[in-house]
Amino acid sequence: MALNKPTKHTLFRNTRFALNGLVEVTLNERSFRLQLVLFVVASITAWSLPVSYVHHAILFGILFLPVMAEIINSAIERGVDLVTFEHHELAKRAKDAGSALVFVSLFTTSVIWGLTLYSAFCL
């Protein structure tokens, strides 16, 4: 069975594939668009706060975690949908695990923001 891949990948071709994926997820996933809005709002908030550059970096850097988790979740959902559109317990478990990943990433981001802001303003 032949793979559906060109034999030679270049940095530019791989970048194009990555950008195509970002466009596709942005256009077709409402939850990803919501994550992007939260990312922009929280980024502006993070850089507007009167804290040190280290705190800025922590607050800004952790914002990528939920965005990456949402992309992984979308990939899981597409993989499952490629296999079957019918209800199947294993398909449900795979999609639920992807959703759990997004939830844990949002929870982790919230905890790190809370601890960082506590460190910046209360210690």
C-alpha positions, 0 to 999 in steps of 0.5 A: 500500500502506497503512502499518500506522502510526497517523497521529499519534504522541505521546510517550506512544504511542511510549513505550508501543510501546517498553515493549511491545518491551522486555516482548516481548524480555524474555519471549521472548529467553533471551539478553536475560534473561541480558544483564539479569542481567549488567547488574544484577550488573555495575551493583551491582559498578560502584557498589560499587567504591571509585572516583571518580564518573567511574569509576562513570559509565564502568563503569555507562554502558558496560553499556548497550551489550550490552543495546542490541546484544541488542535490535538482534540480536533485531530482526534475527532477527525480521525474518529470521524474518518473511521466511523460516523456511527455511535461506537463506545471506543469512538466516544472514549477517544473523543471524550479523552480529547475533550478531557485534554482541553479541559485539563489544559484550561485548568492548568492554565488557570492554576498557573495564571493564579499562582503567577499573579499571586506571586507578582502581587501578593509576595 
